[in-house]
């Protein structure tokens, strides 16, 4: 009996060690995959606050909560099954799909930059939307969830590409962890950003002169913070999109381009951070050029169909 119990305990201990090793493996893989998707995460964080600005303060957090739930549905109910099916039956399609998503990010980034130049030239800003507040809120939330679907697809695809050689169960676990971490991180940060002005107003009412000064400074800084985030979002779109396409060209007849980018990064930068910065800048420039081409095609098609190009 004793020997049987000892054997059983040994088996339980072995299973526990295996489970712990698997959890460590999933955690490490999820952390690595999340870091590789950092550019898209920055873009997601920078873009989302623009969807809730202009609404009453008491509606901001409920809107972010609804967008976050939509993001989780996108990742776990739509993209996760699609990614696992792709990995199991058509893994060769992962890189082309990543490049298509990267091209879309390049298009979005280039179009936003062109819109900024157009607004500056015409001296026009964004017109305030009018209508039923509940209807406008629903439109904004739906638009944010649609945008999140594109960005989440890139995040999940990047994560999947990083663990494509792992067992299917590990892939699923990593994608779930990445999806949860990214969603909590992004929308937690977005909630903090959009409530900075309310936090500032709260501090401005405190008896302490230092806190009042800090609070007023936070309120005044909000437009600059949102403008900075918009700029960061555009840059991240171009950097991530261009980098994905450049990486996808390796092993193709156009592999001279990624070799040129890597070579230029190493020639002009000796420190690791400088090499990365130059590579990111070159990727962003390439992404902008790709985006310009796509914008031109989209506008030409729109004109040919007699529709206005936005």
C-alpha positions in Angstrom: 0.0 0.0 0.0 2.8 2.3 1.0 4.7 1.7 -2.2 1.6 2.2 -4.2 0.9 5.5 -2.5 4.5 6.6 -3.0 4.3 5.8 -6.7 1.0 7.7 -7.0 2.6 10.7 -5.2 5.6 10.5 -7.6 3.2 10.5 -10.6 1.3 13.5 -9.2 4.6 15.3 -8.5 5.8 14.6 -12.1 2.5 15.9 -13.5 2.8 19.0 -11.3 6.3 19.6 -12.6 5.2 19.1 -16.2 2.3 21.5 -15.6 4.6 24.1 -14.0 7.1 23.8 -16.9 4.3 24.2 -19.4 3.0 27.3 -17.6 6.5 28.7 -17.6 6.9 27.9 -21.3 3.5 29.6 -22.0 4.4 32.6 -19.9 7.8 33.1 -21.6 6.4 32.6 -25.1 3.5 35.0 -24.3 5.9 37.6 -23.0 8.1 37.3 -26.0 5.2 37.4 -28.4 3.7 40.5 -26.6 7.0 42.3 -27.0 7.1 41.6 -30.7 3.6 43.0 -31.0 4.5 46.1 -29.0 4.3 48.4 -32.0 0.7 47.4 -32.8 -0.1 47.7 -29.0 1.2 51.3 -29.0 -0.9 52.0 -32.1 -4.0 50.6 -30.5 -3.4 52.6 -27.3 -2.9 55.8 -29.2 -5.9 55.4 -31.5 -8.6 54.4 -29.1 -8.8 57.6 -27.0 -9.9 59.5 -30.1 -13.1 57.5 -30.1 -14.3 58.7 -26.7 -13.2 62.3 -26.8 -16.1 64.8 -27.1 -18.5 62.8 -25.0 -19.6 63.7 -21.5 -17.1 62.5 -18.8 -19.6 60.1 -17.2 -19.9 58.2 -20.6 -16.1 57.8 -21.2 -15.4 54.8 -19.0 -18.6 53.0 -20.0 -17.6 53.4 -23.6 -14.1 52.1 -23.0 -15.6 49.1 -21.1 -17.8 48.3 -24.1 -14.9 48.7 -26.5 -12.7 46.5 -24.3 -15.4 43.8 -24.2 -15.7 44.0 -28.0 -11.9 43.7 -28.2 -12.0 40.5 -26.1 -14.7 39.0 -28.4 -12.6 39.9 -31.4 -9.5 38.2 -30.0 -11.0 35.1 -28.2 -14.1 34.3 -30.2 -13.1 35.3 -33.8 -9.4 35.6 -34.2 -8.2 32.8 -31.8 -10.2 30.0 -33.6 -9.2 31.4 -37.0 -5.5 31.6 -36.0 -5.5 28.0 -34.7 -7.2 26.6 -37.8 -4.7 28.5 -40.0 -1.8 27.2 -38.0 -3.1 23.6 -38.2 -4.1 23.5 -41.8 -2.5 26.4 -43.7 0.6 27.7 -41.8 2.2 28.9 -45.0 -0.5 31.6 -45.2 0.5 33.3 -41.9 3.2 35.4 -43.4 1.2 36.6 -46.5 -1.7 37.5 -44.2 0.6 39.4 -41.9 1.9 41.3 -44.9 -1.7 42.2 -46.0 -2.4 43.5 -42.5 0.9 45.4 -42.6 -0.1 47.0 -45.9 -3.4 48.1 -44.3 -1.5 49.7 -41.5 0.7 51.5 -44.0 -2.4 52.7 -45.8 -4.0 54.0 -42.6 -0.8 55.7 -41.5 -0.2 57.4 -44.8 -3.8 58.5 -45.2 -3.8 60.1 -41.7 -0.6 62.0 -42.5 -2.1 63.2 -45.8 -5.3 64.2 -44.0 -3.2 66.3 -41.6 -1.5 68.1 -44.4 -4.8 68.6 -46.2 -6.4 70.1 -43.0 -3.4 72.3 -42.4 -3.5 73.6 -46.0 -7.2 74.3 -46.0 -7.2 75.6 -42.4 -10.0 73.2 -41.5 -10.4 71.1 -38.4 -12.7 68.2 -37.6 -16.3 69.3 -37.5 -18.2 68.4 -34.3 -20.7 65.6 -34.9 -24.3 66.3 -34.1 -27.3 64.0 -33.5 -28.7 61.7 -30.9 -25.9 61.2 -28.3 -26.8 57.5 -27.8 -26.7 56.9 -31.5 -23.3 58.7 -31.9 -21.9 56.7 -28.9 -23.0 53.5 -30.5 -21.4 54.5 -33.8 -18.1 55.4 -32.1 -18.1 52.2 -30.1 -18.8 50.1 -33.2 -16.1 52.0 -35.2 -13.6 51.4 -32.4 -14.3 47.7 -32.2 -14.0 47.4 -36.0 -10.6 49.2 -35.9 -9.6 47.0 -32.9 -10.4 43.9 -35.0 -7.7 44.9 -37.6 -5.1 45.7 -34.9 -6.0 42.7 -32.8 -5.6 40.5 -35.9 -2.1 41.9 -36.4 -1.3 41.3 -32.7 -2.6 37.7 -32.8 -0.9 37.0 -36.1 2.5 38.3 -34.8 2.1 36.2 -31.6 1.1 33.1 -33.7 4.1 33.5 -36.0 6.3 33.5 -33.0 5.0 30.2 -31.6 4.0 28.5 -34.8 6.5 25.7 -34.1 4.9 24.9 -30.7 2.2 22.3 -30.0 -1.3 23.5 -30.9 -2.3 23.5 -27.2 0.6 25.8 -26.3 -0.2 28.0 -29.3 -3.8 28.4 -28.0 -2.6 29.1 -24.4 -0.1 31.7 -25.6 -2.7 33.4 -27.8 -5.2 33.5 -24.9 -2.6 35.0 -22.5 -1.5 37.6 -25.1 -5.1 38.5 -25.9 -5.9 39.0 -22.2 -2.7 40.9 -21.4 -2.9 43.2 -24.4 -6.6 44.0 -23.8 -6.2 44.7 -20.1 -3.0 46.8 -20.7 -4.3 48.8 -23.7 -7.7 49.6 -22.3 -6.4 50.2 -18.8 -4.0 52.7 -20.2 -6.7 54.3 -22.4 -9.0 54.7 -19.4 -6.2 56.5 -17.5 -5.5 58.7 -20.5 -9.0 59.9 -21.1 -9.6 60.5 -17.3 -6.4 62.6 -16.9 -8.4 65.8 -17.2 -10.9 64.7 -14.6 -8.0 63.7 -12.3 -6.5 67.1 -12.9 -9.8 68.9 -12.0 -9.9 66.8 -8.8 -6.4 67.8 -7.9 -7.1 71.5 -8.7 -9.7 71.6 -6.0 -7.3 70.4 -3.3 -6.2 72.9 -0.6 -2.5 72.2 -1.5 -1.1 74.9 -3.9 1.3 72.3 -5.4 -1.6 69.9 -6.1 -3.7 72.7 -7.6 -0.8 73.7 -9.9 -0.3 70.1 -10.9 -4.0 69.6 -11.6 -4.3 72.7 -13.7 -1.2 71.6 -15.6 -2.8 68.2 -16.4 -6.0 69.8 -17.7 -4.0 72.2 -19.9 -1.8 69.4 -21.2 -4.7 67.1 -22.3 -4.9 68.5 -25.9 -1.2 68.2 -26.3 -1.2 64.6 -24.9 -4.0 63.6 -27.3 -2.1 65.2 -30.2 1.1 63.5 -29.2 -0.7 60.1 -29.0 -2.2 60.6 -32.5 1.3 61.3 -33.8 2.7 58.2 -32.1 -0.2 56.2 -33.5 0.6 57.3 -37.1 4.3 56.6 -36.6 3.6 53.2 -35.1 1.3 52.2 -38.0 4.0 53.0 -40.5 6.8 51.4 -38.5 4.9 48.2 -37.8 3.3 47.9 -41.2 6.6 48.6 -43.1 8.5 46.3 -40.8 6.1 43.4 -41.3 6.3 43.8 -45.1 10.1 44.0 -45.1 10.4 41.0 -42.9 7.9 39.1 -45.1 10.1 39.8 -48.2 12.9 37.7 -46.8 13.4 34.5 -48.8 11.6 36.0 -51.8 13.0 37.5 -55.1 12.8 40.9 -53.3 14.9 39.9 -50.3 17.5 42.6 -51.3 15.3 45.2 -49.6 15.3 43.7 -46.1 19.1 43.0 -46.5 19.5 46.7 -47.4 17.5 47.9 -44.4 19.4 45.6 -42.0 22.7 46.6 -43.5 22.0 50.3 -43.3 21.0 49.9 -39.6 24.2 48.2 -38.8 26.4 50.6 -40.8 25.0 53.8 -39.2 24.5 52.5 -35.7 26.8 50.5 -33.5 24.8 50.6 -30.3 21.9 48.1 -30.1 19.3 50.9 -29.4 20.6 53.0 -32.3 20.5 50.0 -34.7 16.9 49.4 -33.7 16.0 53.1 -34.1 17.5 53.4 -37.5 15.8 50.1 -38.6 12.4 51.4 -37.2 12.9 54.7 -39.1 13.7 53.0 -42.4 10.7 50.7 -41.9 8.5 53.7 -41.3 9.7 55.5 -44.4 9.2 52.3 -46.4 5.8 51.9 -44.9 4.8 55.5 -45.8 5.9 54.9 -49.4 3.8 51.7 -49.5 0.9 53.5 -48.0 1.1 56.4 -50.5 0.9 53.8 -53.3 -2.1 52.2 -51.8 -3.8 55.5 -51.1 -3.3 56.5 -54.7 -4.8 53.2 -55.9 -7.8 53.5 -53.5 -8.5 57.1 -54.6 -8.1 56.2 -58.3 -10.6 53.4 -57.9 -13.0 55.6 -56.0 -12.8 58.3 -58.7 -13.4 55.7 -61.4 -16.5 54.5 -59.6 -17.7 58.1 -59.3 -17.5 58.1 -55.5 -15.6 60.6 -53.3 -12.4 59.3 -51.9 -12.0 60.0 -48.2 
